[in-house]
Amino acid sequence: MPSHRPAPFEFDVDLSAHEMLRRAHVLDALGPDWDPVAALRGEEEAYELLYSGLDADQRRIYDELVSAGVLPPRGGGHAAA
């Protein structure tokens, strides 16, 4: 018995215009005072605080996570002192 399945066809959706609109909305929501360099600097400071003051066991676990590639290396692979 012959199969009556339709032939496959290509289906393309170009989301370029939608992506540009999405980016415009994001930048509009951030406002004119948003400073990406300051935001990145603040994020780095937050990470330094997060990994500062670790005891020996916490530092060992941190180093294991860095070695396993779970966390990115920071400060030579050691938590901030």
N, C-alpha and C positions, 0 to 999 in steps of 0.2 A: 504494500500500500504506500503510495507516494506521500511525502511530507508536504504540508501546506503552510509551512512557516514562512513568514515574510523575510525577504533578504535583509541582511544587516545594512545599516546606513550610518553615516557619520553625523554626529550631533555636536556642534561647536557653539559655545557661548562666550562672547567676548565681554569680560567684566572690566575692561580698562576704564571706561567712562564711569562706571560705578565706583571703582577704586579711587579715581581722582576726586569724585564727589565725597566719598568717605573721608579721604585725607583733608579735604577742604573743611568739612564739618569738624573734624578733630582739631585742626589748627584754630578754627573759629572758637571752639569751646575752650581751648587753652588760653585764648586771649592774647592781646598784644604785649603783655608784660612777661610772658613765659620765656624763660632763659634756659635753653637746653644744656648749656655748659654748667650753669649753676645747679641744675637738676642732677646732672651726672656727678658733679662734685659732692652734692648732698647724699647721693646714693653711696658713693665711696666712703664718706664719713660714717654713714649708718652701718655699712659692712664692717668697718674698723671697730666700731663700738660693739657690734654683735659678737665679734670674735675676740674681743679684748678680755683680759682677766680670766682666762680659762685655767682651771687647775690641771694638774699633770694628766689625769685620766681623760678629761675633756679634750686636752691638746692631742693626746694619743688618738682618740676617736676622730678628731678633726683631721689629723695627718693621714689616717687611714682612708677617710672619705676623699681627701685630695688625691691620694695615691690611686684610688679606685676610679677617679674621674667623675665622682659625684659632685664635688665642689671644685671650683677653679682655684688654682694656687694663688695665694696672696702673701705678700711679704716674704718671699723666698720659700713658700710652702708651709710656713708656720703662722699660727694665729698672732695677732698683734699683742705685744706685751703690755 
